Amino acid sequence: MVNIMETTLLFKTLVILSGQLSIVLLTCFYCLNRAKQAYENKTSFLGMHFRGSVNMKGKLDLIPYLKVQEEFPKQMTIEDEEGNDFMTKTVNNQDEVIELLKQGYRHTSTEGGSWLAILIVINSAAMFGTLFLVSFFDLPPLPGLIAFTLTSLSFGPLLGFIMLDMDENDGFTALKIVLVVTLLTGYIGYSDFYSFSENSFFGIVLIVSLLALLVFNLCRFFMDIGRGTVRAAAIFGAFLFSMFLIYDFNYIKKREGIIDSNNWETALEMAFILYLDIINLLLDILEAMANSQ
């Protein structure tokens, strides 16, 4: 019988990585299924309600929305030229609502919606916690694995709502593309085709490209950038993270020849790196598909 502790670093890494990606997909599909049930039963899920639409292929497309508060009194807000809330008024009946709608006000009091904000906070905290635990602290793998699992558990529902916000049918297509790209880059990177991780120029190009992509995404918060440009940047990002996958799979190959690297602590670190590559690849593909519509 083969002792599991004598397996390769790649095997250990893939055991952890596949477990975490399975958590993401299971929670994502659970949320998509609950959203469909909420639409059919005219109820809500995580504070969101859903409208049904039909896409160009004749498939059901669920559209999430926040239900406006029905009870009076409630608040309505008008925005300034920069899109920020400028003035808020309280209305006590439907006639006042109609009058303010004519003036450009919109409903601000909605039911639910806070769950998604909570999940974003939890996911961000868990992700950065995992990063520090696996990269900067010499600890047993269990604390990092717990933080890693919390990251996956909180990201799955967020991924589900990202897919719902565009078209969950396109989201399934993006998942298939990511699977194919991951298998292909894993094969290229782990083979003896080329030593990508030992090419310093290749590594520098990846880092500089990543920084440029981060700067571009930061600029989107302050500038109005066209859909075509956003789509081009997303395609570039998808290509970039595909290259990172090749680099990181090759890095695993090289580390297997280093003494004391074939352990679960190293495997956890490498699994988290690959996880970030795959998640960013998926998000960029989803963004490219959303901006092509």
Summary of the structure (lengths in Angstrom):
residues: 293
radius of gyration: 22.8
end to end distance: 53.9
largest distance: 78.0
contacts: 838
relative contact order: 0.13
helix: 67%
strand: 11%
